[in-house]
Amino acid sequence: MESYASGTVPLRRSVITIPIDIRISALENTLNQQLEGVMYEDNDLRDGDRMMIKATKADRIKVRMEGQQFFFSLPASLWVKYDAGITVVEASGKIAMDINTTYSVKPDWSIATQTQISGHRWLQKPVLKVVGVNLPVGLLADLVLQNTKRRITRAIDQAVSQNFRAGRYRSANLGYAFSTVTGFSGIWGLASG
């Protein structure tokens, strides 16, 4: 008579590596379309900061990828009018905002992103139009970054999600993986549903 040992077999996690094609140029195009023109504008000299500020996208956003991170460079032109008390001065300059996004693939194959502005560098330092008055340069960049951060990071997270959908690779790759192992077609029906 035939007999089998009773007991449970411990479950082990399997890892399947799936290559995913990410088109950086498509991501750049989407971001450049979403973040156009004026990113921030304060038109009131009398709102407590004695400044009027306008920040506009100055050039195309550049994207690069390393590991599970995207790095963005967003050039912005800045214009400020400052009430110095005895006179009103104007200045303009240009910065590049350094932005990074970390992504991960969730169990449901959707993408989770976390984007932050990590800093900035001056491409063209502000030039005052009235000699002898110092405009707080650091304050100018900090105000622009603080007021544009939410809009920029939300647009980047949305663009990454639109251009990087791991779920579309799930069916094709897992279907192939399970079809090569005899007897798993029933389980694949459950896993892919």
Secondary structure, 3 states (H helix, E strand, C coil): CCCCCCCCCCCCCCCCCCCCCCCHHHHHHHHHHHCCCEEEEECCCCCCCCEEEEEEECCCCEEEEECCEEEEEEEEEEEEEEECCCCEEEEEEEEEEEEEEEEEECCCCCEEEEEEEEEEEEEEEEEECCCCCCCCHHHHHHHHHHHHHHHHHHHHHHHHHHHCCCHHHHHHHHHHHHHCCCCCHHHHHHHHC
